[in-house]
């Protein structure tokens, strides 16, 4: 039954994120369209990114691929369809929605047993049953024997990320409108903070497969690029805003 949990949580995350984005935006119709096109691009990007990292036949989705897909499809939509209609506050309205939606998805990952951590002796470490990705991975690595009742206890990295995303999402909901940031900088700040978190949590991820770039995992190298890009664009937006005033 756990295999149905992740799709269900993803669906709840989509509905929750869309509702939050619409109700936070001053242009609900534009926000609704942005969510629709962004979600389409996000799913395609998440699948393509995961396949590039783990192989064509692999089954899964990548968070960074989702972000890249949203950015690409969103940019194309506003460039060729929306015409001169500005994005307005949609990216900033979507920032806490993406975080809270991501927290729900990671809870689904936690229950399903994917995106797990490395073996740990901490009191809150969790073990997974034979039908889970965590169990099968440890079996392939000979960390456990055939017919073992469960995996070795591992860091609940999915829960760590869910807590981080939920806490930051709530902070953004409460304080986001009071932060005096140029337009779109709240979204960029969210992406930058997630990149920092993802870089460090990768050290205790047990499924950080795919290929490495030097000593860094693929996700860590991506985090460095994403952080640098987000900070650079934020700096540019702040400078442009200062020149206008």
Phi, psi and omega per residue, in radians:
X1 nan -0.436 -3.074
X2 -1.124 -0.388 -3.126
X3 -1.176 -0.329 3.120
X4 -1.565 -0.189 -3.068
X5 -1.196 -0.800 -3.081
X6 -1.081 -0.861 3.094
X7 -1.018 -0.643 3.131
X8 -1.147 -0.763 3.134
X9 -1.191 -0.597 3.082
X10 -1.114 -0.743 3.108
X11 -1.088 -0.758 3.100
X12 -1.096 -0.695 3.137
X13 -1.108 -0.707 3.130
X14 -1.106 -0.830 -3.130
X15 -1.119 -0.749 3.140
X16 -1.130 -0.807 -3.126
X17 -1.105 -0.710 3.125
X18 -1.126 -0.761 -3.138
X19 -1.089 -0.784 -3.140
X20 -1.115 -0.770 -3.127
X21 -1.076 -0.803 -3.138
X22 -1.068 -0.762 -3.061
X23 -1.363 -0.278 3.086
X24 -1.619 -0.339 -3.093
X25 -1.523 2.583 3.080
X26 -1.344 -0.337 3.119
X27 -2.084 1.584 -3.034
X28 -1.162 -0.641 3.141
X29 -1.110 -0.758 3.117
X30 -1.149 -0.690 3.125
X31 -1.124 -0.692 3.132
X32 -1.107 -0.761 3.104
X33 -1.153 -0.700 3.125
X34 -1.075 -0.710 3.112
X35 -1.126 -0.727 -3.118
X36 -1.099 -0.889 -3.132
X37 -1.227 -0.659 3.126
X38 -1.124 -0.707 3.127
X39 -1.131 -0.735 3.110
X40 -1.053 -0.850 3.115
X41 -1.136 -0.637 -3.133
X42 -1.107 -0.778 -3.141
X43 -1.137 -0.778 3.120
X44 -1.100 -0.763 3.134
X45 -1.144 -0.696 3.141
X46 -1.100 -0.718 3.126
X47 -1.223 -0.766 -3.118
X48 -1.120 -0.750 -3.121
X49 -1.122 -0.771 -3.134
X50 -1.115 -0.723 3.126
X51 -1.128 -0.661 3.113
X52 -1.162 -0.572 -3.098
X53 -1.437 -0.710 -3.010
X54 -1.962 -0.129 -3.122
X55 2.003 2.679 -3.051
X56 -1.062 -0.686 -3.070
X57 -1.415 -0.021 -3.094
X58 -1.297 2.652 -3.112
X59 -2.004 2.039 -3.139
X60 2.889 3.133 3.136
X61 -2.406 2.617 -3.114
X62 -1.927 2.351 3.111
X63 -1.101 -0.780 3.133
X64 -1.169 -0.596 3.059
X65 -1.112 -0.645 3.096
X66 -1.099 -0.813 3.136
X67 -1.071 -0.788 3.141
X68 -1.080 -0.728 3.129
X69 -1.112 -0.715 3.101
X70 -1.073 -0.791 -3.109
X71 -1.109 -0.823 -3.079
X72 -1.147 -0.892 -3.103
X73 -1.176 -0.679 3.099
X74 -1.075 -0.748 3.120
X75 -1.127 -0.731 3.126
X76 -1.140 -0.691 -3.140
X77 -1.087 -0.859 -3.109
X78 -1.230 -0.449 -3.130
X79 -1.334 -0.732 -2.996
X80 -1.897 -0.297 -3.087
X81 -1.999 -0.826 -3.060
X82 -1.317 -0.213 3.098
X83 1.111 -2.190 -3.100
X84 -1.583 0.094 3.105
X85 -1.211 2.039 -3.121
X86 -1.232 2.773 3.120
X87 -1.171 -0.352 3.118
X88 1.091 -2.411 -3.082
X89 -1.686 0.196 -3.062
X90 -1.035 -0.845 3.129
X91 -1.018 -0.736 3.136
X92 -1.221 -0.621 3.092
X93 -1.157 -0.539 -3.101
X94 -1.411 -0.312 -3.041
X95 -0.985 -0.982 3.116
X96 -1.174 -0.491 3.123
X97 -1.144 -0.724 3.113
X98 -1.130 -0.706 3.130
X99 -1.119 -0.853 -3.116
X100 -1.192 -0.648 3.046
X101 -1.121 -0.704 3.091
X102 -1.096 -0.623 3.096
X103 -1.097 -0.722 3.113
X104 -1.130 -0.714 3.120
X105 -1.102 -0.722 -3.131
X106 -1.178 -0.523 3.024
X107 -1.122 -0.690 3.053
X108 -1.074 -0.701 3.086
X109 -1.096 -0.709 -3.132
X110 -1.073 -0.764 3.142
X111 -1.239 -0.691 -3.108
X112 -1.245 -0.547 3.131
X113 1.694 0.277 3.062
X114 -1.753 2.975 3.116
X115 0.978 0.625 -3.051
X116 -1.400 2.988 -3.129
X117 -1.767 -3.098 3.098
X118 -1.356 2.798 3.101
X119 -0.952 2.465 -3.072
X120 -2.593 2.639 3.066
X121 -1.818 0.172 3.139
X122 -1.132 2.648 -3.081
X123 -1.044 -0.490 -3.090
X124 -1.689 0.131 3.073
X125 -1.092 2.606 -3.063
X126 -2.142 2.654 3.079
X127 -1.970 2.646 -3.110
X128 -2.121 2.646 -3.115
X129 -1.372 3.060 -3.042
X130 -1.059 -0.411 -3.055
X131 -1.542 0.107 -3.019
X132 -1.792 2.718 3.082
X133 -1.029 -0.640 -3.137
X134 -1.086 -0.765 3.128
X135 -1.118 -0.828 -3.089
X136 -1.125 -0.638 3.126
X137 -1.144 -0.779 3.131
X138 -1.162 -0.564 3.085
X139 -1.161 -0.740 3.121
X140 -1.140 -0.557 -3.141
X141 -1.530 0.059 -3.123
X142 1.076 0.492 3.062
X143 -1.396 -0.401 3.071
X144 -2.326 2.812 -3.134
X145 -1.618 2.835 3.063
X146 -0.983 2.460 3.098
X147 1.190 0.309 3.009
X148 -1.098 2.468 -3.073
X149 -1.170 -0.446 -3.132
X150 -2.789 2.973 3.083
X151 -1.314 2.959 2.958
X152 -1.154 2.618 3.087
X153 -1.055 2.406 -3.091
X154 -2.270 2.802 3.019
X155 -1.060 2.289 3.038
X156 -1.410 1.187 -3.055
X157 -1.076 -0.502 3.092
X158 -1.102 -0.704 -3.134
X159 -1.239 -0.634 3.066
X160 -1.001 -0.825 -3.102
X161 -1.184 -0.649 3.109
X162 -1.085 -0.750 3.119
X163 -1.124 -0.769 3.127
X164 -1.065 -0.868 -3.086
X165 -1.134 -0.712 -3.131
X166 -1.154 -0.776 -3.130
X167 -1.117 -0.806 3.136
X168 -1.172 -0.644 3.113
X169 -1.100 -0.734 3.115
X170 -1.148 -0.721 3.102
X171 -1.061 -0.743 3.115
X172 -1.121 -0.673 3.110
X173 -1.112 -0.722 -3.058
X174 -1.379 -0.745 -2.990
X175 -1.853 -0.211 -3.022
X176 -0.951 -0.769 -3.106
X177 -1.253 -0.346 -3.118
X178 -1.574 -0.241 3.112
X179 -1.313 2.223 -3.113
X180 -1.532 1.318 -3.139
X181 -2.001 2.563 3.041
X182 -1.032 2.773 -3.122
X183 -0.972 2.400 3.116
X184 1.394 -0.147 -3.112
X185 -1.295 -0.461 3.076
X186 -1.129 -0.721 3.089
X187 -1.133 -0.759 3.128
X188 -1.122 -0.668 3.103
X189 -1.117 -0.696 3.104
X190 -1.063 -0.806 3.136
X191 -1.093 -0.731 -3.124
X192 -1.117 -0.767 3.140
X193 -1.151 -0.664 3.090
X194 -1.127 -0.684 -3.141
X195 -1.068 -0.705 3.107
X196 -1.106 -0.832 3.139
X197 -1.058 -0.812 -3.081
X198 -1.117 -0.632 3.111
X199 -1.003 -0.818 -3.051
X200 -1.380 -0.608 -3.131
X201 -1.198 -0.393 3.111
X202 -1.068 -0.443 3.138
X203 -1.124 -0.423 -3.133
X204 -2.035 0.209 3.046
X205 -1.349 2.363 3.129
X206 -1.624 -0.126 -3.093
X207 -2.025 0.416 -3.105
X208 -1.330 1.089 -3.101
X209 -1.490 -2.630 -3.065
X210 1.322 -2.623 -3.108
X211 -1.871 2.794 -3.132
X212 -1.865 2.665 3.035
X213 -2.024 1.653 -2.991
X214 1.147 -2.304 3.127
X215 -1.442 -0.091 -3.036
X216 -1.675 2.525 2.980
X217 -1.234 2.894 3.138
X218 -1.016 -0.724 -3.134
X219 -1.185 -0.618 3.113
X220 -1.188 -0.754 3.097
X221 -1.086 -0.704 3.092
X222 -1.105 -0.686 -3.139
X223 -1.064 -0.715 3.128
X224 -1.086 -0.787 -3.135
X225 -1.152 -0.763 -3.131
X226 -1.108 -0.763 3.135
X227 -1.086 -0.826 -3.138
X228 -1.086 -0.724 -3.135
X229 -1.160 -0.795 -3.129
X230 -1.082 -0.755 3.139
X231 -1.169 -0.656 3.134
X232 -1.146 -0.767 3.141
X233 -1.182 -0.683 3.075
X234 -1.044 -0.796 3.138
X235 -1.058 -0.718 3.114
X236 -1.133 -0.758 3.140
X237 -1.112 -0.718 3.133
X238 -1.152 -0.698 3.136
X239 -1.159 -0.744 3.119
X240 -1.088 -0.756 -3.128
X241 -1.126 -0.677 3.140
X242 -1.154 -0.623 3.135
X243 -1.203 -0.492 3.124
X244 -1.307 -0.466 -3.088
X245 -1.796 nan nan
